[in-house]
Amino acid sequence: MEYSFGVRRRRASSVLAAAIAANGRLNGLLERIGAAFDWIVLDAPPILPVADASQIATLCDGVLLVILAGSTSFELVQRARQELRHAPVLGVVLNRVGKNQAYASYHYHYPGQEAKTK
């Protein structure tokens, strides 16, 4: 099995990022490089302060919503989800969880076994 990996980092202004997403250049880029990679991961700015992430999300096959533990309110998460209503949200990443926080453990269960907590 052959793996290929590439990283392209660029810090663009919000105005430039929004323009690239809106004018179709980003979509063209994704189509060109899509043949070379199985996965393309785009890191977008926060969804609520700027429109860039909403525009970028429409070009993606899926979105991971990143939430800052202990800081992001439930209402903000609901608003962000509403902004992404036209995008397939694949899941949520709860970022910066401390070991002593109540949700720092996880539960798993396999058929035929008792549920376990780690």
TORBATI-334462 format. One record per residue: x, y, z of N, C-alpha, C in turn; residue in one letter; residue number from 1. Coordinates in nm, 4 decimals. Layout:
// residues N
<<X, Y, Z>, <X, Y, Z>, <X, Y, Z>, "a", NUM>
...
END
This chain:
// residues 118
<<0.0845, -0.1169, 0.0000>, <0.0000, 0.0000, 0.0000>, <0.0895, 0.1237, 0.0000>, "m", 1>
<<0.0585, 0.2153, -0.0846>, <0.1369, 0.3379, -0.0967>, <0.0610, 0.4538, -0.0333>, "e", 2>
<<0.1333, 0.5341, 0.0437>, <0.0737, 0.6504, 0.1077>, <0.1396, 0.7759, 0.0530>, "y", 3>
<<0.0586, 0.8769, 0.0334>, <0.1141, 1.0064, -0.0040>, <0.0603, 1.1090, 0.0948>, "s", 4>
<<0.1432, 1.2055, 0.1258>, <0.1063, 1.3050, 0.2250>, <0.1649, 1.4380, 0.1823>, "f", 5>
<<0.0884, 1.5417, 0.1892>, <0.1368, 1.6746, 0.1564>, <0.0763, 1.7761, 0.2502>, "g", 6>
<<0.1492, 1.8797, 0.2769>, <0.1010, 1.9869, 0.3633>, <0.1203, 2.1187, 0.2912>, "v", 7>
<<0.0167, 2.1970, 0.2921>, <0.0251, 2.3313, 0.2340>, <-0.0277, 2.4260, 0.3387>, "r", 8>
<<0.0585, 2.5080, 0.3925>, <0.0177, 2.6036, 0.4952>, <0.0187, 2.7432, 0.4368>, "r", 9>
<<-0.0844, 2.8147, 0.4678>, <-0.0927, 2.9531, 0.4218>, <-0.1843, 3.0285, 0.5150>, "r", 10>
<<-0.1375, 3.1361, 0.5659>, <-0.2208, 3.2219, 0.6504>, <-0.2682, 3.3377, 0.5636>, "r", 11>
<<-0.3939, 3.3310, 0.5235>, <-0.4502, 3.4368, 0.4409>, <-0.5434, 3.5223, 0.5257>, "a", 12>
<<-0.5622, 3.6449, 0.4841>, <-0.6568, 3.7303, 0.5555>, <-0.7975, 3.6761, 0.5349>, "s", 13>
<<-0.8889, 3.7117, 0.6246>, <-1.0267, 3.6645, 0.6128>, <-1.0900, 3.7097, 0.4826>, "s", 14>
<<-1.0577, 3.8299, 0.4401>, <-1.1141, 3.8818, 0.3150>, <-1.0648, 3.7974, 0.1977>, "v", 15>
<<-0.9350, 3.7672, 0.1939>, <-0.8789, 3.6861, 0.0862>, <-0.9352, 3.5449, 0.0893>, "l", 16>
<<-0.9440, 3.4835, 0.2076>, <-0.9961, 3.3477, 0.2186>, <-1.1405, 3.3401, 0.1716>, "a", 17>
<<-1.2215, 3.4368, 0.2098>, <-1.3612, 3.4390, 0.1671>, <-1.3717, 3.4568, 0.0166>, "a", 18>
<<-1.2872, 3.5405, -0.0404>, <-1.2899, 3.5636, -0.1854>, <-1.2502, 3.4382, -0.2618>, "a", 19>
<<-1.1489, 3.3668, -0.2149>, <-1.1051, 3.2440, -0.2815>, <-1.2141, 3.1378, -0.2762>, "i", 20>
<<-1.2807, 3.1258, -0.1605>, <-1.3888, 3.0286, -0.1475>, <-1.5080, 3.0664, -0.2347>, "a", 21>
<<-1.5390, 3.1950, -0.2433>, <-1.6570, 3.2408, -0.3161>, <-1.6382, 3.2410, -0.4675>, "a", 22>
<<-1.5161, 3.2660, -0.5156>, <-1.4997, 3.2804, -0.6603>, <-1.4727, 3.1499, -0.7343>, "n", 23>
<<-1.4719, 3.0387, -0.6640>, <-1.4560, 2.9100, -0.7304>, <-1.3128, 2.8603, -0.7416>, "g", 24>
<<-1.2153, 2.9415, -0.7040>, <-1.0759, 2.8986, -0.7152>, <-1.0455, 2.7821, -0.6215>, "r", 25>
<<-1.1013, 2.7846, -0.5014>, <-1.0781, 2.6752, -0.4074>, <-1.1391, 2.5458, -0.4592>, "l", 26>
<<-1.2581, 2.5540, -0.5130>, <-1.3226, 2.4355, -0.5696>, <-1.2385, 2.3772, -0.6833>, "n", 27>
<<-1.1860, 2.4632, -0.7683>, <-1.0995, 2.4170, -0.8776>, <-0.9738, 2.3494, -0.8258>, "g", 28>
<<-0.9136, 2.4074, -0.7240>, <-0.7945, 2.3484, -0.6633>, <-0.8257, 2.2111, -0.6054>, "l", 29>
<<-0.9358, 2.2004, -0.5322>, <-0.9732, 2.0729, -0.4725>, <-0.9992, 1.9663, -0.5785>, "l", 30>
<<-1.0597, 2.0043, -0.6878>, <-1.0830, 1.9089, -0.7968>, <-0.9516, 1.8618, -0.8588>, "e", 31>
<<-0.8557, 1.9537, -0.8763>, <-0.7265, 1.9172, -0.9368>, <-0.6453, 1.8249, -0.8478>, "r", 32>
<<-0.6394, 1.8543, -0.7187>, <-0.5553, 1.7728, -0.6314>, <-0.6286, 1.6513, -0.5755>, "i", 33>
<<-0.7592, 1.6472, -0.5927>, <-0.8379, 1.5356, -0.5408>, <-0.7959, 1.4007, -0.5955>, "g", 34>
<<-0.7474, 1.3968, -0.7176>, <-0.7044, 1.2712, -0.7773>, <-0.5765, 1.2175, -0.7132>, "a", 35>
<<-0.4986, 1.3034, -0.6515>, <-0.3699, 1.2626, -0.5957>, <-0.3802, 1.2174, -0.4498>, "a", 36>
<<-0.4900, 1.2477, -0.3825>, <-0.5021, 1.2192, -0.2400>, <-0.6335, 1.1480, -0.2098>, "f", 37>
<<-0.6294, 1.0593, -0.1123>, <-0.7525, 0.9962, -0.0646>, <-0.8294, 1.0901, 0.0275>, "d", 38>
<<-0.7550, 1.1669, 0.1064>, <-0.8142, 1.2596, 0.2016>, <-0.7506, 1.3965, 0.1852>, "w", 39>
<<-0.8307, 1.4997, 0.1907>, <-0.7827, 1.6379, 0.1926>, <-0.8470, 1.7033, 0.3139>, "i", 40>
<<-0.7661, 1.7540, 0.4038>, <-0.8162, 1.8159, 0.5262>, <-0.7928, 1.9662, 0.5170>, "v", 41>
<<-0.8997, 2.0415, 0.5326>, <-0.8916, 2.1873, 0.5313>, <-0.9189, 2.2386, 0.6722>, "l", 42>
<<-0.8335, 2.3243, 0.7204>, <-0.8530, 2.3880, 0.8510>, <-0.9128, 2.5252, 0.8246>, "d", 43>
<<-1.0321, 2.5467, 0.8748>, <-1.1029, 2.6719, 0.8482>, <-1.1108, 2.7556, 0.9764>, "a", 44>
<<-1.1345, 2.8842, 0.9630>, <-1.1510, 2.9702, 1.0812>, <-1.2790, 2.9334, 1.1563>, "p", 45>
<<-1.2963, 2.9847, 1.2761>, <-1.4205, 2.9582, 1.3507>, <-1.5432, 2.9939, 1.2680>, "p", 46>
<<-1.6471, 2.9159, 1.2825>, <-1.7648, 2.9292, 1.1959>, <-1.8478, 3.0542, 1.2232>, "i", 47>
<<-1.8570, 3.0977, 1.3489>, <-1.9498, 3.2069, 1.3800>, <-1.8974, 3.3473, 1.3520>, "l", 48>
<<-1.7731, 3.3806, 1.3819>, <-1.7329, 3.5197, 1.3578>, <-1.7224, 3.5559, 1.2095>, "p", 49>
<<-1.6897, 3.4597, 1.1241>, <-1.6706, 3.4886, 0.9815>, <-1.7438, 3.3865, 0.8971>, "v", 50>
<<-1.7706, 3.4221, 0.7722>, <-1.8474, 3.3348, 0.6831>, <-1.7612, 3.2337, 0.6084>, "a", 51>
<<-1.6295, 3.2439, 0.6183>, <-1.5406, 3.1573, 0.5405>, <-1.5693, 3.0093, 0.5604>, "d", 52>
<<-1.5827, 2.9673, 0.6850>, <-1.6011, 2.8252, 0.7141>, <-1.7302, 2.7720, 0.6538>, "a", 53>
<<-1.8354, 2.8506, 0.6555>, <-1.9620, 2.8079, 0.5949>, <-1.9468, 2.7881, 0.4454>, "s", 54>
<<-1.8743, 2.8785, 0.3808>, <-1.8523, 2.8668, 0.2368>, <-1.7639, 2.7469, 0.2049>, "q", 55>
<<-1.6577, 2.7288, 0.2822>, <-1.5672, 2.6163, 0.2601>, <-1.6396, 2.4843, 0.2844>, "i", 56>
<<-1.7266, 2.4796, 0.3847>, <-1.7984, 2.3569, 0.4189>, <-1.8823, 2.3057, 0.3024>, "a", 57>
<<-1.9337, 2.3959, 0.2203>, <-2.0156, 2.3530, 0.1066>, <-1.9327, 2.2801, 0.0006>, "t", 58>
<<-1.8011, 2.2960, 0.0039>, <-1.7133, 2.2298, -0.0929>, <-1.6602, 2.0961, -0.0413>, "l", 59>
<<-1.6921, 2.0623, 0.0823>, <-1.6339, 1.9442, 0.1468>, <-1.7322, 1.8282, 0.1522>, "c", 60>
<<-1.6762, 1.7080, 0.1607>, <-1.7579, 1.5882, 0.1767>, <-1.8043, 1.5707, 0.3199>, "d", 61>
<<-1.7385, 1.6370, 0.4136>, <-1.7760, 1.6262, 0.5532>, <-1.7070, 1.7319, 0.6370>, "g", 62>
<<-1.7638, 1.7585, 0.7529>, <-1.7139, 1.8623, 0.8420>, <-1.7007, 1.8046, 0.9825>, "v", 63>
<<-1.5899, 1.8369, 1.0490>, <-1.5738, 1.8095, 1.1918>, <-1.5874, 1.9424, 1.2647>, "l", 64>
<<-1.6764, 1.9478, 1.3587>, <-1.6988, 2.0689, 1.4366>, <-1.6126, 2.0605, 1.5623>, "l", 65>
<<-1.5231, 2.1568, 1.5820>, <-1.4331, 2.1579, 1.6972>, <-1.4893, 2.2531, 1.8016>, "v", 66>
<<-1.5048, 2.2015, 1.9242>, <-1.5630, 2.2779, 2.0338>, <-1.4611, 2.2858, 2.1466>, "i", 67>
<<-1.4416, 2.4034, 2.2023>, <-1.3488, 2.4230, 2.3131>, <-1.4178, 2.3863, 2.4445>, "l", 68>
<<-1.3687, 2.2816, 2.5094>, <-1.4291, 2.2314, 2.6334>, <-1.4283, 2.3377, 2.7420>, "a", 69>
<<-1.5399, 2.3499, 2.8107>, <-1.5500, 2.4422, 2.9225>, <-1.5590, 2.5880, 2.8836>, "g", 70>
<<-1.5607, 2.6169, 2.7541>, <-1.5614, 2.7555, 2.7091>, <-1.6753, 2.7843, 2.6108>, "s", 71>
<<-1.6984, 2.6941, 2.5196>, <-1.8011, 2.7154, 2.4172>, <-1.9373, 2.6788, 2.4747>, "t", 72>
<<-2.0284, 2.7739, 2.4728>, <-2.1612, 2.7489, 2.5287>, <-2.2445, 2.6615, 2.4354>, "s", 73>
<<-2.3426, 2.5966, 2.4926>, <-2.4333, 2.5122, 2.4148>, <-2.5044, 2.5954, 2.3079>, "f", 74>
<<-2.5392, 2.7180, 2.3412>, <-2.6078, 2.8051, 2.2452>, <-2.5185, 2.8349, 2.1245>, "e", 75>
<<-2.3894, 2.8588, 2.1495>, <-2.2972, 2.8825, 2.0376>, <-2.2823, 2.7580, 1.9505>, "l", 76>
<<-2.2790, 2.6416, 2.0127>, <-2.2703, 2.5168, 1.9364>, <-2.3951, 2.5006, 1.8497>, "v", 77>
<<-2.5112, 2.5318, 1.9046>, <-2.6354, 2.5242, 1.8274>, <-2.6327, 2.6215, 1.7095>, "q", 78>
<<-2.5834, 2.7431, 1.7325>, <-2.5743, 2.8423, 1.6238>, <-2.4768, 2.7955, 1.5163>, "r", 79>
<<-2.3630, 2.7381, 1.5582>, <-2.2653, 2.6874, 1.4622>, <-2.3255, 2.5740, 1.3803>, "a", 80>
<<-2.3980, 2.4860, 1.4454>, <-2.4626, 2.3745, 1.3737>, <-2.5652, 2.4272, 1.2740>, "r", 81>
<<-2.6351, 2.5320, 1.3116>, <-2.7317, 2.5933, 1.2195>, <-2.6606, 2.6527, 1.0978>, "q", 82>
<<-2.5447, 2.7149, 1.1196>, <-2.4655, 2.7680, 1.0081>, <-2.4222, 2.6565, 0.9136>, "e", 83>
<<-2.4020, 2.5380, 0.9677>, <-2.3560, 2.4236, 0.8884>, <-2.4715, 2.3336, 0.8435>, "l", 84>
<<-2.5929, 2.3851, 0.8437>, <-2.7100, 2.3030, 0.8134>, <-2.7053, 2.2396, 0.6748>, "r", 85>
<<-2.6307, 2.2987, 0.5811>, <-2.6212, 2.2438, 0.4458>, <-2.4955, 2.1588, 0.4258>, "h", 86>
<<-2.4205, 2.1380, 0.5316>, <-2.2971, 2.0600, 0.5233>, <-2.3126, 1.9317, 0.6056>, "a", 87>
<<-2.2549, 1.8232, 0.5572>, <-2.2617, 1.6989, 0.6352>, <-2.1632, 1.7021, 0.7529>, "p", 88>
<<-2.2157, 1.7184, 0.8740>, <-2.1311, 1.7189, 0.9933>, <-2.1049, 1.5733, 1.0309>, "v", 89>
<<-1.9781, 1.5327, 1.0233>, <-1.9393, 1.3949, 1.0500>, <-1.9228, 1.3674, 1.1988>, "l", 90>
<<-1.8925, 1.4707, 1.2753>, <-1.8730, 1.4514, 1.4181>, <-1.8258, 1.5778, 1.4845>, "g", 91>
<<-1.7945, 1.5629, 1.6129>, <-1.7523, 1.6761, 1.6950>, <-1.6232, 1.6391, 1.7653>, "v", 92>
<<-1.5302, 1.7329, 1.7705>, <-1.4062, 1.7177, 1.8466>, <-1.4165, 1.8102, 1.9666>, "v", 93>
<<-1.4062, 1.7531, 2.0865>, <-1.4070, 1.8326, 2.2089>, <-1.2621, 1.8581, 2.2456>, "l", 94>
<<-1.2183, 1.9807, 2.2264>, <-1.0783, 2.0198, 2.2380>, <-1.0453, 2.0697, 2.3779>, "n", 95>
<<-0.9200, 2.0473, 2.4207>, <-0.8668, 2.0954, 2.5486>, <-0.9449, 2.0435, 2.6691>, "r", 96>
<<-0.9723, 1.9154, 2.6700>, <-1.0398, 1.8520, 2.7823>, <-0.9355, 1.8143, 2.8862>, "v", 97>
<<-0.9542, 1.8601, 3.0087>, <-0.8630, 1.8246, 3.1174>, <-0.8955, 1.6855, 3.1700>, "g", 98>
<<-0.7964, 1.6180, 3.2245>, <-0.8161, 1.4823, 3.2760>, <-0.9180, 1.4773, 3.3892>, "k", 99>
<<-0.9315, 1.5841, 3.4646>, <-1.0218, 1.5845, 3.5788>, <-1.1629, 1.6286, 3.5443>, "n", 100>
<<-1.1875, 1.6607, 3.4192>, <-1.3217, 1.7029, 3.3802>, <-1.4111, 1.5799, 3.3647>, "q", 101>
<<-1.5377, 1.5962, 3.3936>, <-1.6317, 1.4844, 3.3957>, <-1.6406, 1.4119, 3.2620>, "a", 102>
<<-1.6222, 1.4815, 3.1512>, <-1.6334, 1.4170, 3.0211>, <-1.4985, 1.3754, 2.9660>, "y", 103>
<<-1.3983, 1.3633, 3.0521>, <-1.2659, 1.3225, 3.0065>, <-1.2520, 1.1715, 2.9941>, "a", 104>
<<-1.3535, 1.0965, 3.0320>, <-1.3490, 0.9519, 3.0141>, <-1.4395, 0.9151, 2.8972>, "s", 105>
<<-1.4282, 0.7931, 2.8553>, <-1.5153, 0.7483, 2.7476>, <-1.5656, 0.6085, 2.7805>, "y", 106>
<<-1.6738, 0.5735, 2.7186>, <-1.7356, 0.4436, 2.7417>, <-1.7351, 0.3673, 2.6105>, "h", 107>
<<-1.7168, 0.2386, 2.6208>, <-1.7264, 0.1571, 2.5019>, <-1.7883, 0.0236, 2.5384>, "y", 108>
<<-1.8449, -0.0417, 2.4406>, <-1.9152, -0.1671, 2.4645>, <-1.9038, -0.2537, 2.3412>, "h", 109>
<<-1.8663, -0.3770, 2.3623>, <-1.8632, -0.4755, 2.2551>, <-1.9753, -0.5749, 2.2801>, "y", 110>
<<-2.0422, -0.6208, 2.1764>, <-2.1504, -0.7178, 2.1969>, <-2.1004, -0.8391, 2.2758>, "p", 111>
<<-2.1798, -0.8799, 2.3743>, <-2.1443, -0.9962, 2.4551>, <-2.0546, -0.9638, 2.5733>, "g", 112>
<<-2.0199, -0.8370, 2.5935>, <-1.9352, -0.7974, 2.7061>, <-2.0020, -0.6840, 2.7821>, "q", 113>
<<-1.9587, -0.6660, 2.9080>, <-2.0091, -0.5539, 2.9869>, <-1.9488, -0.4233, 2.9352>, "e", 114>
<<-2.0213, -0.3143, 2.9530>, <-1.9701, -0.1827, 2.9153>, <-1.8524, -0.1478, 3.0047>, "a", 115>
<<-1.7508, -0.0834, 2.9482>, <-1.6300, -0.0453, 3.0227>, <-1.6117, 0.1057, 3.0141>, "k", 116>
<<-1.5488, 0.1614, 3.1172>, <-1.5168, 0.3038, 3.1199>, <-1.3679, 0.3204, 3.1323>, "t", 117>
<<-1.3125, 0.4089, 3.0548>, <-1.1681, 0.4400, 3.0620>, <-1.1516, 0.5847, 3.0969>, "k", 118>
END
